[in-house]
């Protein structure tokens, strides 16, 4: 099994339907409008967001979030993942009646439980929601910078890429960068290549969430490759949400051939009927990546991970040992 690493997953969006149904029973809620036959059901982006928010609203305590993180990471480990970063949203926590600090503590507990059970490493990227406006994003950045949780190692921005001008959010990213946090930002999914270019110009991120529509501007693709910016690519999500019509039209192969640094990720996995294992399988079946190339994708993710260097070295050693194991055995 190829070892895997994931850099792009929204923790509320990773809640398995069975777990959400359990939470619904706990809180006396009805989820039949968007979960039936053990799966999420929605028909367009708006209904997806409604299902996402309704499920997220059923996580209301530290223990709820600990269970969510533990379940997600344990599932990842079962598919060969050794590392995960997930996006958190203090705005979702507050809407559910939980303080951002308590929310983060709960998720950190879940990460610790999963590591104790499986050995998987996990880290937290706090995100601001772009369409909530610059003040909300800056508030999230200040929380990320000051919360003091050892597993909070990055800051990012999600939400509608077409909302607001990038210059309006620069201060938030400056706050996070000054605190030593890694920087990632969503761009180039529903926003076109210009959104990726604007993100690079204004935020100087180490990574771009999605970024795939950069393929629309060859000069931008060259810039991404030259600057070594890592793209957090989510192929199944891109196809399910209609960013590209099918895998044959997905630009992963072109970006890869152009020398861009790419990782594979599941985004909101149960909503898109995917997992980190399926993303790697798609890359093998549709993009022509063999085991050596898939291992190189994992190595890219670990090299780009927002972790301390001791942890990074240990993860890369684990990957190297796994890669060498078949040769030794044979």
Secondary structure, 3 states (H helix, E strand, C coil): CCCEEECCEECHHHCCHHHHHHHHHHHCCCCCCCEECCEECCCCHHHHHHHHHHHHCCCCCHHHHHHHHHHHHHHHHHCCEEEEEEEECHHHHHHCCCCHHHHHHHHHHHHHHHHHHHCCEEEEEEEEEHHHCHHHHHHHHHHHHHCCCCCEEEEEEECCCCCCCHHHHHHHHHHHHHCCCEEEEEECCCCCHHHHHHHHHHHCCCEEEECHHHHHCHHHHHHHHHHCCEEEECHHHHHHCCCCCCHHHCCHHHHHHCCCEEEECCECHHHHCCCHHHHHHHHHHHHCCCHHHHHHHHHHHHHHCCCCHHHHHHHHHHHHHHHHHHHHHC
